[in-house]
Amino acid sequence: MLTIKRLDQNDAQRLIAGARAKAIEINVPMCIAVTDESGNLIAFERMDGGKITSITVAQDKAFTAAAARKATHEYNAACVPGNLVFGIHTSMAGRLCVVGGGLPVSVDGAVVGGIGLSSGTPQQDIDCAQAGIDHFLKA
């Protein structure tokens, strides 16, 4: 029997709520995107003051994390001239994002989606994404 675990709208809103709470705590208005396991957008929020350019970046971070099953900062660390993975950021019509702030969302070892944040520093984006996951997993 084939069983696919995936996020629903309630799950996505829970992820966003956790990420938003952390963004408020650090006083950085964020753009927050949540995708399903294939990288397709489920939910998005642009907090008041979130950067316009971060709308697309947050969605691309979530897409990358879910579809590639890897945190975007992991690609960043490897995507340097001389490494065999260098240039991967130009794939998928430039949609594959190597800037920190996109994390895969896993349940029982299976990637069920991705969360991507943008508007802060990459570390702030990562911290808020992780806060969203932590909040979601408490359910």
N, C-alpha and C positions, 0 to 999 in steps of 0.2 A: 504494500500500500504506500502510496506517495503522500507525504505530508509536508506542506510548505508553511513555515511560520512567517508571518508578516505583520508589520505594524498597521494599526487602523487609525482613524482620525482621533479617537480618544487617547491612544498612545502618543501620537504626534503632539497633541496639545499638552500632554504631561511632560514630554521632553522640552517643549518650548517654555512651559512654566518654570521648570527648574533652571534652564539657561537664563531666562529673563530675571529671575530672582538674583542670580549671581551677578548679572550685568548691572542691576540696580545697586547691589551691594558695593561693587567697585566703581559705580558712577560712570559707566560707559554704555551709552545707548547702542544696541546691536541690531543687526539683521540676523534672523535666525531661520534656517531652513531645515526641514526634515523630509527625507525621502524614504521610499520603500527599498526592499532588498536589491532591486534592479537600478536604483538611482533616480526613479521618477518621483517628482515632487508630490508630497502629501499635504504639507502645511508650511506656511511661511508667515513670519511676522517681522515688520520693520518697526522697531520701537521709535517713539518720537525722538528725533535727533540722529537716528541711524543714518549713516552715509548713503547717498544715492548710489555710488559706485559699488557699495557693499551688497546691494540687492543681488546682483549676478554672482559676485564672488562667493557669498554664503551658499547659494544654490549649487555652484560648481564644487565647492568643498564637500557638501553633503553628497552630491552625485559621486565624486571620486571615492570618498570613504566607503560608501555602500557598494558601488559597482566593482571597485578594485579590491574591496575587503581589506583596506589598509588605511591607517591614519595619514592625512596629508603631510604631516611633518616628517613622517618616515620617508616619503618620496623626496622631500626637500633635502634631507640629510644625504641621500644617495645621488641626487640629480646635480652632480657637479662635473665640470669638464674633466675628461679622462676616465670617468666611470662609464661602464657599459650602459647604464640606464639614462645617462645624460641625453636630453632631448625629448624624453617621454612627455614633458609638459607641453609639447607642441602637438601631441596626438589628440585624437577625438576632437578635431577642429579647435584645439586650444582649450577644450573644456576640462581636461584633466588638470587639476589644481595641485600644486606642490607647496602652497603656502600653509603654514600651520593653522588649524582651526576646524578641520574636518575629521570626525571620528566615526568609525563604524559602530553601530548599535548591535550588540549580540545578546541573545537569549539562549541559554543552555548550549553554548558553543556554536550556535548558528547565527550568521549575520542576517538580521531582519530589517536593517535599514541603515541610514546614515544621518548625522546631524552636522550642520555646518554653520559657523558663526563668522561674522566679519564686521568690523568697524573699530576694533581695538588693535592692540599689538597682537602678533601671532600668539604669544603666550596667554594674553587675556582671552583671546578667542578660544584657545584650547581649554583654558580653565572653565570658561562658561559652557562649552560643549560638554565637558566632563561633568559639570554640575547638573546639566540636563539629563545625562545618562544616569547619574547617581539618583536623582529624584525619580526618574522613571522606574529604576530597578527596585526602589523601596515599596512599590505598589504590591 
